[in-house]
Amino acid sequence: MQVECTRQIDASELNELGFYEYYYEYDLYRFTDGSICFVARSYADEPEEAHFLCIEEDGRRRILVNADLKHPLFVAAQAHLRTVGKTQVRWLGGKDGFESLPPHSILEA
């Protein structure tokens, strides 16, 4: 598994008072093995949280489904996040936005 972590900033331009309308700083994680990549994000102001956003297969991005949570790369990615202090790991599901991981996929650090 290859792990890439990059710091990202998404911010508006400064307004006339010198303030941002919005400012988000986060780490973007890419866990890759062959042609499969799981992507997760962790906001700087919530360092104990991480959210899996999607899976990329052969360069095509798609939303995660329950079956993806059993994939060996997902299991390894989750374990890595927990070793770097991410105690609250969630995933972007198709129904209700960010969801807790189902019991079968939760690993203890």
Secondary structure as the mmCIF struct_conf table of DSSP 4:
data_model
#
loop_
_struct_conf.conf_type_id
_struct_conf.id
_struct_conf.beg_label_comp_id
_struct_conf.beg_label_asym_id
_struct_conf.beg_label_seq_id
_struct_conf.end_label_comp_id
_struct_conf.end_label_asym_id
_struct_conf.end_label_seq_id
STRN STRN1 GLN A 2 ALA A 11
HELX_LH_PP_P HELX_LH_PP_P1 SER A 12 GLU A 13
STRN STRN2 LEU A 14 LEU A 14
TURN_TY1_P TURN_TY1_P1 GLU A 16 LEU A 17
BEND BEND1 GLY A 18 GLY A 18
STRN STRN3 TYR A 20 TYR A 20
BEND BEND2 GLU A 21 GLU A 21
STRN STRN4 TYR A 23 ASP A 33
TURN_TY1_P TURN_TY1_P2 GLY A 34 SER A 35
STRN STRN5 ILE A 36 TYR A 43
TURN_TY1_P TURN_TY1_P3 ALA A 44 ASP A 45
TURN_TY1_P TURN_TY1_P4 PRO A 47 GLU A 48
STRN STRN6 GLU A 49 GLU A 57
TURN_TY1_P TURN_TY1_P5 ASP A 58 GLY A 59
STRN STRN7 ARG A 60 ARG A 62
HELX_RH_3T_P HELX_RH_3T_P1 ASN A 66 LYS A 70
BEND BEND3 HIS A 71 HIS A 71
HELX_RH_AL_P HELX_RH_AL_P1 PRO A 72 THR A 83
TURN_TY1_P TURN_TY1_P6 VAL A 84 GLY A 85
STRN STRN8 GLN A 88 LEU A 92
BEND BEND4 GLY A 94 GLY A 97
STRN STRN9 PHE A 98 SER A 100
HELX_LH_PP_P HELX_LH_PP_P2 LEU A 101 PRO A 102
HELX_RH_3T_P HELX_RH_3T_P2 PRO A 103 SER A 105
#
